[in-house]
Amino acid sequence: MNKLLLALGATALVAMPAHAQLILNPPKTDQDRAYLSLKEGRVMSLPQIEQRVVPRMRGYTYLGPEFRGSSYRLKFMKEGRVVWVDVDASSGRIIGRSGR
């Protein structure tokens, strides 16, 4: 009986639409959210974003990204000062900068 219930449960999960699976198992990390957004075609990939922005930041050391749903926040450092560059995730356009 337990095997039958387990098999029925597994079948239901496989047949479940993707959006229902997301409700039961939402993305937990920035990386999960970024992957899902990329897979759904809502955002550009991080390497594409970096190729557009990093060359414009000559003299700065690139420290890494944060994903914020509709934007990426890229962190740079120069002479002990941190600079954040906000980039629209769907277009790759710089939308803000802080910490000059």
A tleap script that builds the chain and sets N, CA, C and O, in Angstrom:
source leaprc.protein.ff14SB
mol = sequence {
  NMET ASN LYS LEU LEU LEU ALA LEU GLY ALA
  THR ALA LEU VAL ALA MET PRO ALA HIE ALA
  GLN LEU ILE LEU ASN PRO PRO LYS THR ASP
  GLN ASP ARG ALA TYR LEU SER LEU LYS GLU
  GLY ARG VAL MET SER LEU PRO GLN ILE GLU
  GLN ARG VAL VAL PRO ARG MET ARG GLY TYR
  THR TYR LEU GLY PRO GLU PHE ARG GLY SER
  SER TYR ARG LEU LYS PHE MET LYS GLU GLY
  ARG VAL VAL TRP VAL ASP VAL ASP ALA SER
  SER GLY ARG ILE ILE GLY ARG SER GLY CARG
}
set mol.1.N position { 0.822 -1.196 0.000 }
set mol.1.CA position { 0.000 0.000 0.000 }
set mol.1.C position { 0.871 1.268 0.000 }
set mol.1.O position { 0.603 2.211 -0.744 }
set mol.2.N position { 1.916 1.279 0.842 }
set mol.2.CA position { 2.801 2.447 0.894 }
set mol.2.C position { 3.494 2.686 -0.443 }
set mol.2.O position { 3.675 3.830 -0.858 }
set mol.3.N position { 3.883 1.600 -1.116 }
set mol.3.CA position { 4.533 1.744 -2.418 }
set mol.3.C position { 3.585 2.348 -3.435 }
set mol.3.O position { 3.996 3.152 -4.271 }
set mol.4.N position { 2.311 1.963 -3.366 }
set mol.4.CA position { 1.302 2.501 -4.272 }
set mol.4.C position { 1.130 3.998 -4.045 }
set mol.4.O position { 1.064 4.762 -5.009 }
set mol.5.N position { 1.056 4.429 -2.791 }
set mol.5.CA position { 0.909 5.849 -2.481 }
set mol.5.C position { 2.135 6.641 -2.934 }
set mol.5.O position { 2.013 7.746 -3.462 }
set mol.6.N position { 3.307 6.067 -2.721 }
set mol.6.CA position { 4.536 6.726 -3.145 }
set mol.6.C position { 4.573 6.882 -4.664 }
set mol.6.O position { 4.955 7.934 -5.178 }
set mol.7.N position { 4.179 5.839 -5.372 }
set mol.7.CA position { 4.158 5.886 -6.830 }
set mol.7.C position { 3.148 6.916 -7.331 }
set mol.7.O position { 3.435 7.651 -8.276 }
set mol.8.N position { 1.981 6.978 -6.715 }
set mol.8.CA position { 0.969 7.963 -7.112 }
set mol.8.C position { 1.460 9.383 -6.847 }
set mol.8.O position { 1.247 10.280 -7.663 }
set mol.9.N position { 2.113 9.582 -5.716 }
set mol.9.CA position { 2.656 10.904 -5.386 }
set mol.9.C position { 3.726 11.323 -6.373 }
set mol.9.O position { 3.744 12.469 -6.822 }
set mol.10.N position { 4.610 10.412 -6.713 }
set mol.10.CA position { 5.671 10.720 -7.668 }
set mol.10.C position { 5.090 11.043 -9.036 }
set mol.10.O position { 5.559 11.963 -9.706 }
set mol.11.N position { 4.087 10.306 -9.452 }
set mol.11.CA position { 3.440 10.557 -10.740 }
set mol.11.C position { 2.784 11.931 -10.751 }
set mol.11.O position { 2.851 12.648 -11.749 }
set mol.12.N position { 2.155 12.295 -9.648 }
set mol.12.CA position { 1.494 13.604 -9.569 }
set mol.12.C position { 2.513 14.734 -9.684 }
set mol.12.O position { 2.239 15.736 -10.344 }
set mol.13.N position { 3.679 14.596 -9.060 }
set mol.13.CA position { 4.700 15.634 -9.135 }
set mol.13.C position { 5.259 15.777 -10.543 }
set mol.13.O position { 5.507 16.891 -11.005 }
set mol.14.N position { 5.456 14.660 -11.221 }
set mol.14.CA position { 5.984 14.711 -12.587 }
set mol.14.C position { 4.976 15.356 -13.526 }
set mol.14.O position { 5.354 16.103 -14.429 }
set mol.15.N position { 3.701 15.074 -13.319 }
set mol.15.CA position { 2.662 15.603 -14.195 }
set mol.15.C position { 2.258 17.034 -13.835 }
set mol.15.O position { 1.550 17.686 -14.602 }
set mol.16.N position { 2.696 17.522 -12.688 }
set mol.16.CA position { 2.310 18.838 -12.203 }
set mol.16.C position { 2.911 19.929 -13.093 }
set mol.16.O position { 4.082 19.845 -13.464 }
set mol.17.N position { 2.129 20.941 -13.436 }
set mol.17.CA position { 2.670 22.049 -14.231 }
set mol.17.C position { 3.826 22.741 -13.503 }
set mol.17.O position { 3.902 22.723 -12.274 }
set mol.18.N position { 4.718 23.346 -14.278 }
set mol.18.CA position { 5.916 23.976 -13.712 }
set mol.18.C position { 5.569 25.054 -12.697 }
set mol.18.O position { 6.237 25.167 -11.669 }
set mol.19.N position { 4.533 25.853 -12.964 }
set mol.19.CA position { 4.200 26.926 -12.019 }
set mol.19.C position { 3.714 26.372 -10.687 }
set mol.19.O position { 3.959 26.978 -9.644 }
set mol.20.N position { 3.038 25.244 -10.700 }
set mol.20.CA position { 2.603 24.624 -9.447 }
set mol.20.C position { 3.802 24.077 -8.677 }
set mol.20.O position { 3.837 24.143 -7.448 }
set mol.21.N position { 4.778 23.540 -9.399 }
set mol.21.CA position { 5.991 23.061 -8.733 }
set mol.21.C position { 6.744 24.212 -8.087 }
set mol.21.O position { 7.342 24.037 -7.026 }
set mol.22.N position { 6.725 25.392 -8.712 }
set mol.22.CA position { 7.389 26.553 -8.127 }
set mol.22.C position { 6.715 26.991 -6.831 }
set mol.22.O position { 7.382 27.456 -5.906 }
set mol.23.N position { 5.408 26.845 -6.764 }
set mol.23.CA position { 4.691 27.193 -5.541 }
set mol.23.C position { 5.108 26.255 -4.417 }
set mol.23.O position { 5.308 26.686 -3.282 }
set mol.24.N position { 5.237 24.979 -4.734 }
set mol.24.CA position { 5.632 23.991 -3.721 }
set mol.24.C position { 7.112 24.070 -3.385 }
set mol.24.O position { 7.504 23.738 -2.266 }
set mol.25.N position { 7.950 24.504 -4.336 }
set mol.25.CA position { 9.394 24.533 -4.139 }
set mol.25.C position { 9.961 25.822 -4.741 }
set mol.25.O position { 10.605 25.781 -5.789 }
set mol.26.N position { 9.724 26.975 -4.081 }
set mol.26.CA position { 10.188 28.243 -4.655 }
set mol.26.C position { 11.707 28.344 -4.643 }
set mol.26.O position { 12.362 27.707 -3.818 }
set mol.27.N position { 12.282 29.150 -5.563 }
set mol.27.CA position { 13.732 29.350 -5.574 }
set mol.27.C position { 14.184 29.942 -4.249 }
set mol.27.O position { 13.524 30.827 -3.703 }
set mol.28.N position { 15.308 29.457 -3.728 }
set mol.28.CA position { 15.759 29.863 -2.404 }
set mol.28.C position { 16.927 30.837 -2.436 }
set mol.28.O position { 17.106 31.604 -1.489 }
set mol.29.N position { 17.711 30.830 -3.476 }
set mol.29.CA position { 18.913 31.666 -3.517 }
set mol.29.C position { 18.849 32.617 -4.708 }
set mol.29.O position { 18.039 32.443 -5.619 }
set mol.30.N position { 19.723 33.628 -4.682 }
set mol.30.CA position { 19.842 34.523 -5.837 }
set mol.30.C position { 20.149 33.735 -7.098 }
set mol.30.O position { 19.620 34.024 -8.171 }
set mol.31.N position { 21.011 32.736 -6.954 }
set mol.31.CA position { 21.396 31.927 -8.106 }
set mol.31.C position { 20.191 31.170 -8.665 }
set mol.31.O position { 20.026 31.085 -9.881 }
set mol.32.N position { 19.351 30.621 -7.789 }
set mol.32.CA position { 18.149 29.919 -8.235 }
set mol.32.C position { 17.202 30.868 -8.968 }
set mol.32.O position { 16.666 30.531 -10.024 }
set mol.33.N position { 17.002 32.059 -8.396 }
set mol.33.CA position { 16.099 33.043 -9.013 }
set mol.33.C position { 16.653 33.519 -10.361 }
set mol.33.O position { 15.900 33.678 -11.321 }
set mol.34.N position { 17.951 33.742 -10.428 }
set mol.34.CA position { 18.564 34.179 -11.684 }
set mol.34.C position { 18.432 33.097 -12.749 }
set mol.34.O position { 18.107 33.394 -13.899 }
set mol.35.N position { 18.681 31.851 -12.376 }
set mol.35.CA position { 18.575 30.742 -13.335 }
set mol.35.C position { 17.150 30.628 -13.862 }
set mol.35.O position { 16.941 30.470 -15.065 }
set mol.36.N position { 16.179 30.706 -12.973 }
set mol.36.CA position { 14.788 30.591 -13.391 }
set mol.36.C position { 14.407 31.752 -14.318 }
set mol.36.O position { 13.746 31.541 -15.335 }
set mol.37.N position { 14.817 32.966 -13.973 }
set mol.37.CA position { 14.512 34.128 -14.813 }
set mol.37.C position { 15.171 34.013 -16.183 }
set mol.37.O position { 14.569 34.366 -17.197 }
set mol.38.N position { 16.408 33.517 -16.212 }
set mol.38.CA position { 17.111 33.314 -17.483 }
set mol.38.C position { 16.412 32.250 -18.318 }
set mol.38.O position { 16.219 32.418 -19.522 }
set mol.39.N position { 16.040 31.165 -17.673 }
set mol.39.CA position { 15.364 30.060 -18.354 }
set mol.39.C position { 14.030 30.516 -18.955 }
set mol.39.O position { 13.638 30.064 -20.031 }
set mol.40.N position { 13.342 31.412 -18.251 }
set mol.40.CA position { 12.058 31.921 -18.736 }
set mol.40.C position { 12.229 33.053 -19.744 }
set mol.40.O position { 11.240 33.549 -20.284 }
set mol.41.N position { 13.484 33.475 -20.010 }
set mol.41.CA position { 13.739 34.506 -20.999 }
set mol.41.C position { 13.474 35.920 -20.520 }
set mol.41.O position { 13.354 36.834 -21.335 }
set mol.42.N position { 13.378 36.119 -19.202 }
set mol.42.CA position { 13.090 37.448 -18.663 }
set mol.42.C position { 14.339 38.287 -18.461 }
set mol.42.O position { 14.247 39.512 -18.382 }
set mol.43.N position { 15.518 37.652 -18.374 }
set mol.43.CA position { 16.753 38.392 -18.112 }
set mol.43.C position { 17.877 37.890 -19.005 }
set mol.43.O position { 17.815 36.795 -19.564 }
set mol.44.N position { 18.912 38.727 -19.121 }
set mol.44.CA position { 20.128 38.334 -19.817 }
set mol.44.C position { 20.984 37.514 -18.856 }
set mol.44.O position { 20.809 37.593 -17.640 }
set mol.45.N position { 21.897 36.738 -19.398 }
set mol.45.CA position { 22.797 35.963 -18.544 }
set mol.45.C position { 23.805 36.894 -17.874 }
set mol.45.O position { 24.098 37.977 -18.381 }
set mol.46.N position { 24.326 36.462 -16.741 }
set mol.46.CA position { 25.323 37.259 -16.034 }
set mol.46.C position { 26.556 37.520 -16.903 }
set mol.46.O position { 27.035 38.654 -16.921 }
set mol.47.N position { 27.097 36.525 -17.627 }
set mol.47.CA position { 28.244 36.831 -18.493 }
set mol.47.C position { 27.939 37.917 -19.531 }
set mol.47.O position { 28.813 38.725 -19.842 }
set mol.48.N position { 26.723 37.948 -20.070 }
set mol.48.CA position { 26.350 39.000 -21.019 }
set mol.48.C position { 26.353 40.365 -20.336 }
set mol.48.O position { 26.841 41.347 -20.896 }
set mol.49.N position { 25.811 40.419 -19.135 }
set mol.49.CA position { 25.780 41.664 -18.372 }
set mol.49.C position { 27.207 42.125 -18.076 }
set mol.49.O position { 27.549 43.291 -18.272 }
set mol.50.N position { 28.030 41.195 -17.601 }
set mol.50.CA position { 29.418 41.535 -17.263 }
set mol.50.C position { 30.191 42.034 -18.478 }
set mol.50.O position { 30.987 42.966 -18.360 }
set mol.51.N position { 29.970 41.425 -19.653 }
set mol.51.CA position { 30.655 41.864 -20.870 }
set mol.51.C position { 30.302 43.292 -21.238 }
set mol.51.O position { 31.108 43.988 -21.855 }
set mol.52.N position { 29.122 43.736 -20.874 }
set mol.52.CA position { 28.701 45.100 -21.172 }
set mol.52.C position { 29.234 46.105 -20.155 }
set mol.52.O position { 29.575 47.229 -20.521 }
set mol.53.N position { 29.308 45.716 -18.889 }
set mol.53.CA position { 29.580 46.684 -17.828 }
set mol.53.C position { 31.044 46.724 -17.398 }
set mol.53.O position { 31.613 47.807 -17.261 }
set mol.54.N position { 31.659 45.568 -17.185 }
set mol.54.CA position { 33.016 45.529 -16.624 }
set mol.54.C position { 34.010 46.353 -17.451 }
set mol.54.O position { 34.808 47.076 -16.854 }
set mol.55.N position { 34.009 46.287 -18.795 }
set mol.55.CA position { 34.965 47.103 -19.556 }
set mol.55.C position { 34.773 48.615 -19.357 }
set mol.55.O position { 35.716 49.385 -19.540 }
set mol.56.N position { 33.573 49.036 -18.989 }
set mol.56.CA position { 33.308 50.455 -18.764 }
set mol.56.C position { 33.857 50.936 -17.423 }
set mol.56.O position { 33.880 52.138 -17.157 }
set mol.57.N position { 34.296 50.010 -16.583 }
set mol.57.CA position { 34.761 50.346 -15.235 }
set mol.57.C position { 36.279 50.219 -15.145 }
set mol.57.O position { 36.800 49.593 -14.222 }
set mol.58.N position { 36.981 50.809 -16.094 }
set mol.58.CA position { 38.450 50.763 -16.112 }
set mol.58.C position { 39.013 51.330 -14.809 }
set mol.58.O position { 38.552 52.355 -14.307 }
set mol.59.N position { 40.012 50.642 -14.281 }
set mol.59.CA position { 40.641 51.085 -13.046 }
set mol.59.C position { 39.991 50.555 -11.791 }
set mol.59.O position { 40.528 50.724 -10.696 }
set mol.60.N position { 38.838 49.913 -11.930 }
set mol.60.CA position { 38.135 49.328 -10.797 }
set mol.60.C position { 38.352 47.817 -10.775 }
set mol.60.O position { 38.518 47.196 -11.825 }
set mol.61.N position { 38.350 47.239 -9.606 }
set mol.61.CA position { 38.416 45.789 -9.454 }
set mol.61.C position { 36.988 45.275 -9.312 }
set mol.61.O position { 36.237 45.737 -8.453 }
set mol.62.N position { 36.618 44.316 -10.158 }
set mol.62.CA position { 35.282 43.723 -10.106 }
set mol.62.C position { 35.251 42.681 -9.005 }
set mol.62.O position { 36.065 41.758 -8.997 }
set mol.63.N position { 34.311 42.824 -8.069 }
set mol.63.CA position { 34.225 41.913 -6.931 }
set mol.63.C position { 33.114 40.879 -7.050 }
set mol.63.O position { 33.179 39.837 -6.398 }
set mol.64.N position { 32.090 41.143 -7.872 }
set mol.64.CA position { 31.044 40.153 -8.057 }
set mol.64.C position { 29.656 40.751 -8.135 }
set mol.64.O position { 29.476 41.954 -7.947 }
set mol.65.N position { 28.655 39.890 -8.418 }
set mol.65.CA position { 27.292 40.352 -8.636 }
set mol.65.C position { 26.337 39.987 -7.487 }
set mol.65.O position { 26.624 39.132 -6.649 }
set mol.66.N position { 25.208 40.669 -7.492 }
set mol.66.CA position { 24.023 40.269 -6.741 }
set mol.66.C position { 22.892 40.276 -7.748 }
set mol.66.O position { 22.864 41.122 -8.642 }
set mol.67.N position { 21.959 39.348 -7.617 }
set mol.67.CA position { 20.787 39.349 -8.494 }
set mol.67.C position { 19.615 39.848 -7.675 }
set mol.67.O position { 19.392 39.384 -6.557 }
set mol.68.N position { 18.865 40.792 -8.224 }
set mol.68.CA position { 17.773 41.420 -7.484 }
set mol.68.C position { 16.437 41.287 -8.211 }
set mol.68.O position { 15.576 42.157 -8.073 }
set mol.69.N position { 16.252 40.239 -8.965 }
set mol.69.CA position { 14.982 40.000 -9.642 }
set mol.69.C position { 14.904 40.654 -11.003 }
set mol.69.O position { 14.924 39.971 -12.027 }
set mol.70.N position { 14.814 41.975 -11.022 }
set mol.70.CA position { 14.740 42.675 -12.305 }
set mol.70.C position { 16.049 43.388 -12.624 }
set mol.70.O position { 16.183 44.023 -13.670 }
set mol.71.N position { 17.014 43.276 -11.712 }
set mol.71.CA position { 18.302 43.932 -11.955 }
set mol.71.C position { 19.444 43.124 -11.337 }
set mol.71.O position { 19.256 42.294 -10.447 }
set mol.72.N position { 20.617 43.409 -11.849 }
set mol.72.CA position { 21.850 42.900 -11.244 }
set mol.72.C position { 22.512 44.082 -10.563 }
set mol.72.O position { 22.396 45.217 -11.024 }
set mol.73.N position { 23.201 43.818 -9.475 }
set mol.73.CA position { 24.000 44.842 -8.814 }
set mol.73.C position { 25.428 44.324 -8.820 }
set mol.73.O position { 25.744 43.327 -8.171 }
set mol.74.N position { 26.292 45.018 -9.566 }
set mol.74.CA position { 27.684 44.614 -9.690 }
set mol.74.C position { 28.534 45.449 -8.739 }
set mol.74.O position { 28.395 46.671 -8.675 }
set mol.75.N position { 29.412 44.777 -8.003 }
set mol.75.CA position { 30.228 45.442 -6.991 }
set mol.75.C position { 31.658 45.610 -7.495 }
set mol.75.O position { 32.286 44.661 -7.964 }
set mol.76.N position { 32.156 46.842 -7.387 }
set mol.76.CA position { 33.515 47.177 -7.802 }
set mol.76.C position { 34.222 47.879 -6.645 }
set mol.76.O position { 33.587 48.397 -5.727 }
set mol.77.N position { 35.562 47.882 -6.716 }
set mol.77.CA position { 36.333 48.591 -5.706 }
set mol.77.C position { 37.489 49.324 -6.376 }
set mol.77.O position { 38.107 48.840 -7.324 }
set mol.78.N position { 37.755 50.524 -5.836 }
set mol.78.CA position { 38.895 51.304 -6.303 }
set mol.78.C position { 39.386 52.150 -5.133 }
set mol.78.O position { 38.623 52.898 -4.522 }
set mol.79.N position { 40.673 52.015 -4.836 }
set mol.79.CA position { 41.303 52.788 -3.770 }
set mol.79.C position { 40.530 52.695 -2.454 }
set mol.79.O position { 40.353 53.693 -1.756 }
set mol.80.N position { 40.075 51.491 -2.127 }
set mol.80.CA position { 39.382 51.266 -0.859 }
set mol.80.C position { 37.920 51.682 -0.832 }
set mol.80.O position { 37.257 51.540 0.195 }
set mol.81.N position { 37.411 52.192 -1.942 }
set mol.81.CA position { 36.000 52.595 -2.007 }
set mol.81.C position { 35.206 51.588 -2.822 }
set mol.81.O position { 35.643 51.134 -3.879 }
set mol.82.N position { 34.033 51.250 -2.309 }
set mol.82.CA position { 33.144 50.318 -3.001 }
set mol.82.C position { 32.172 51.111 -3.869 }
set mol.82.O position { 31.605 52.114 -3.436 }
set mol.83.N position { 31.994 50.644 -5.093 }
set mol.83.CA position { 31.047 51.246 -6.024 }
set mol.83.C position { 30.097 50.140 -6.491 }
set mol.83.O position { 30.529 49.066 -6.911 }
set mol.84.N position { 28.805 50.424 -6.408 }
set mol.84.CA position { 27.781 49.501 -6.890 }
set mol.84.C position { 27.227 50.038 -8.201 }
set mol.84.O position { 26.900 51.220 -8.304 }
set mol.85.N position { 27.122 49.172 -9.200 }
set mol.85.CA position { 26.525 49.548 -10.480 }
set mol.85.C position { 25.280 48.688 -10.667 }
set mol.85.O position { 25.365 47.462 -10.725 }
set mol.86.N position { 24.123 49.343 -10.760 }
set mol.86.CA position { 22.853 48.640 -10.963 }
set mol.86.C position { 22.570 48.550 -12.450 }
set mol.86.O position { 22.665 49.539 -13.177 }
set mol.87.N position { 22.220 47.345 -12.896 }
set mol.87.CA position { 22.031 47.073 -14.320 }
set mol.87.C position { 20.681 46.408 -14.523 }
set mol.87.O position { 20.359 45.433 -13.843 }
set mol.88.N position { 19.890 46.927 -15.451 }
set mol.88.CA position { 18.619 46.304 -15.795 }
set mol.88.C position { 18.901 44.905 -16.343 }
set mol.88.O position { 19.653 44.756 -17.306 }
set mol.89.N position { 18.312 43.901 -15.744 }
set mol.89.CA position { 18.627 42.514 -16.100 }
set mol.89.C position { 18.080 42.108 -17.464 }
set mol.89.O position { 18.608 41.188 -18.089 }
set mol.90.N position { 17.042 42.771 -17.931 }
set mol.90.CA position { 16.486 42.378 -19.225 }
set mol.90.C position { 17.166 43.070 -20.401 }
set mol.90.O position { 17.233 42.500 -21.490 }
set mol.91.N position { 17.674 44.293 -20.203 }
set mol.91.CA position { 18.274 45.039 -21.320 }
set mol.91.C position { 19.792 45.159 -21.221 }
set mol.91.O position { 20.455 45.392 -22.231 }
set mol.92.N position { 20.354 45.004 -20.021 }
set mol.92.CA position { 21.783 45.197 -19.828 }
set mol.92.C position { 22.171 46.658 -19.672 }
set mol.92.O position { 23.359 46.979 -19.644 }
set mol.93.N position { 21.187 47.551 -19.570 }
set mol.93.CA position { 21.424 48.985 -19.459 }
set mol.93.C position { 21.748 49.364 -18.012 }
set mol.93.O position { 21.081 48.899 -17.088 }
set mol.94.N position { 22.755 50.195 -17.813 }
set mol.94.CA position { 23.085 50.690 -16.473 }
set mol.94.C position { 21.974 51.640 -16.038 }
set mol.94.O position { 21.636 52.589 -16.747 }
set mol.95.N position { 21.409 51.368 -14.854 }
set mol.95.CA position { 20.287 52.182 -14.372 }
set mol.95.C position { 20.638 52.959 -13.107 }
set mol.95.O position { 19.845 53.778 -12.643 }
set mol.96.N position { 21.806 52.711 -12.556 }
set mol.96.CA position { 22.206 53.453 -11.372 }
set mol.96.C position { 23.615 53.111 -10.944 }
set mol.96.O position { 24.190 52.094 -11.329 }
set mol.97.N position { 24.156 54.024 -10.113 }
set mol.97.CA position { 25.512 53.832 -9.627 }
set mol.97.C position { 25.603 54.526 -8.274 }
set mol.97.O position { 25.092 55.633 -8.098 }
set mol.98.N position { 26.253 53.871 -7.324 }
set mol.98.CA position { 26.380 54.487 -6.012 }
set mol.98.C position { 27.754 54.222 -5.434 }
set mol.98.O position { 28.421 53.258 -5.810 }
set mol.99.N position { 28.176 55.081 -4.517 }
set mol.99.CA position { 29.440 54.890 -3.820 }
set mol.99.C position { 30.654 55.414 -4.527 }
set mol.99.O position { 31.764 55.027 -4.162 }
set mol.100.N position { 30.526 56.241 -5.482 }
set mol.100.CA position { 31.645 56.771 -6.275 }
set mol.100.C position { 32.825 56.889 -5.420 }
set mol.100.O position { 33.883 57.315 -5.883 }
savepdb mol mol.pdb
quit
